Amino acid sequence: MKRIIIVLSISALLAACTHTSEDPNITKQELKVHMDFLASDSLKGRYPGTPEDAVAADYILGEFVKAGLNTKSPFGLQEFEVIMSLKTGENNHFVFNDIQAVTGEDFTPAPFSASISGSGEVVFAGYGFEIDSDELLWNDYMTIDPLGKWIMVLRGNPEMDSTSSPFDPYSNDRDKAMLAGDKDAAGLILVSGEKFDPEDNLMSLKSRESAVSIPVIHITRNLANQLLEKSGKSISEIENEMNERRIPVSFNTGTELNAETEIIPESKNTYNVIALLEGTHPDKKQGYIVLGAHYDHLGMGGPASSSREQDTVGVHYGADDNASGVISMIEIAEKLALSENKPDRSILFIAFGAEELGLIGSKHYVDNPCIPNESIDLMVNLDMVGRLRENKLQVNGSGTALESEEIVTRIASDSFNLSFSPGGFGASDHSSFYSKNIPVLFISTGVHSYYHTTQDNEEKINYEGLIKTSDLVGDIIQEIAQMDSLLTFQESGPKERYTGRQSRTRVTLGIMPDVTSTDETEGMGVEFVTPGKPADLGGMKKGDLIIAVEGKAVNSVYDYMYRLGKLKKGQLIIVTVKRDEEKLDLLIQL
C-alpha cells in the first residue's frame, strides 16, 4: 500500500510541477491542468480513505504551497478517521435443533445489528408491523408475546408490486428492528420472501448504519423453512397467504434459537487540507474568511455507494462534484495571494475530505478548528460550480448575514442570473459552519443529469463559466475582507430536513438534527431550533442532546425519525435531553 501511495504521490507532484504562474488571472489552461489530474482515471473517483484520496490531498496541498500560502502546523493536512465499511467478526453464530448455520452462506448480521448474543424461542410475526393510522390497520404482534423471543419477519410488505403502497413507510428493515427492540425481543430475524427477492441474496455489510439495541440477522429462505419445520408451514406459503388475504399471520414456532452477532467497523484515515493567506491589516487580520470545497467523491460507485447508477462499477470522476469547486478554490487562492491589493482579513482555504459520507470532514474541522470559530466572519462553500448554464448561479445561505444578498447582488451586477436561498443548512459543508453561528454562502451552478454518475467527467465542464464564477467568488471575498465592519449574523434555518426516503413522520419538532451521530455517542445532537416551533416552545436549545422520546432511547437520526413516526399531531410528549451533563425532561406539544 505504501508503495502505491508513493508512486501516485510522485504522479501528483509531477502534475503539480507542470503548472506554474505569476499571473493572478484565472485561465482555462490552469483550471484544465487541475481538472485533468483530479478527475482522471488514475485517481479512481477519490473515494475517502483510499490511496487515490491521499494523492488528491497531496496534490491540493502542493498547489497551496505553490500559491505561497501557509501550510505549516496547525495548518496543512488535518487527519481524521472515518468508518468505511463493516465486516463480520468471529463471533457470529446461529444454532437450533443441532443445526449450526454458516455465516455468509445461510445468514449474515444486518448492517444495523447490535453486536450481542441472544437465546429464546423463535416467534413468527408476519411482516413485523404494528400499524394504527387513519389509512391502515395491521398488527403482527397482537396475538404473540415478543418478550425475550426471537422475532422472525418477512422483509417488505404485502404489496411489493405496488409503486405507492400505504405499507411503504412502515417497510424499512431498520424500523422493524426498532419496533422489535422496543418490545424487548431477544432479536430480529429477517427473511426475504419470493416477492421481495426471488434470488434470496443476503444483505451486504458495505453500508455504514447506526446500530439498533438488539441483534438483527438476515437468513435465507431455506434456513427459515428449517426453523419453521415444526409448524408445518413454509415461507412461500405464509407469504402467499398474507399477500392474498391481507391479514397478519403470527405464531409460535416451538423452536429454540441460540444466536450471536458481531460486526466490526473498518476505519480508514483521510484528510482536510488547510492553508492560510494571512491578512495585511494589523487588526482586521485577526478575523477570517473561510473558502472551502470538498475534494472526495464516490470512487468506483456500485450498489453500496450513493451512485445513481447502482448497477455500474466504474470510475465516478466527480469532475463537477466536486473537482470544480476544488480547482476554483486553488485558483482563487493564487489570485488573492498574487494580488497587489491583498486582503485585509485573513483567508483560510480548506479542501474537505469525506463530504460524500455525510459532511464528516467539515464537521471534524469545526469541532477541531485551527483558529477559533468565533473569529470566522464568513464561510464560502463551493460545491458543483463547473456547469454554468444561462448564467444561472445559486447562492444559498444569503439570509445568514444581514448584508450578504446586497453584497453579492452588487458585485455580480448583471453578469449572472442569481437565485438566492436564505437558509443556512443544506447538503454540503457550509452546514457545519452555520451550526456554529457563522454566516455562510453556498455557491453552486446546480445539479444536472450527470450528478453522481460515471458521466460527470472533464468533458462536461464549462471552463468559461467556471472562470466567471471563480472571479465572482474572489471579488466577493475581497470585498468582505476589506470591510471595516463585520457581517451581521442571523439565523436562517429550514423548516424541515429531507430524510432521503419516504417517511411516515407526520409531525415535526422543528429542529435540525446532527446527522453525524455514531454508535460511540449517546443521543442525537440538535444543530438548530426553529423559532416558534414545538421544540422551541418546549424549551429545547441548540446544542442539546436528545436521548429519548417518550422514554424510548434515541441514539441516531434514524432512531429520531422512527420515534417521530409513532407520534401524532396534537400529542403532548416528553423529550429527554442532555444539556451540559444535566438530563432534562421537556414537555412538548406537537
Order of alpha helices (4+ residues) and beta strands (2+ residues): alpha-alpha-alpha-beta-beta-beta-beta-beta-beta-beta-beta-alpha-beta-beta-alpha-alpha-beta-beta-beta-alpha-beta-alpha-beta-beta-alpha-beta-alpha-beta-alpha-beta-beta-alpha-beta-beta-alpha-beta-beta
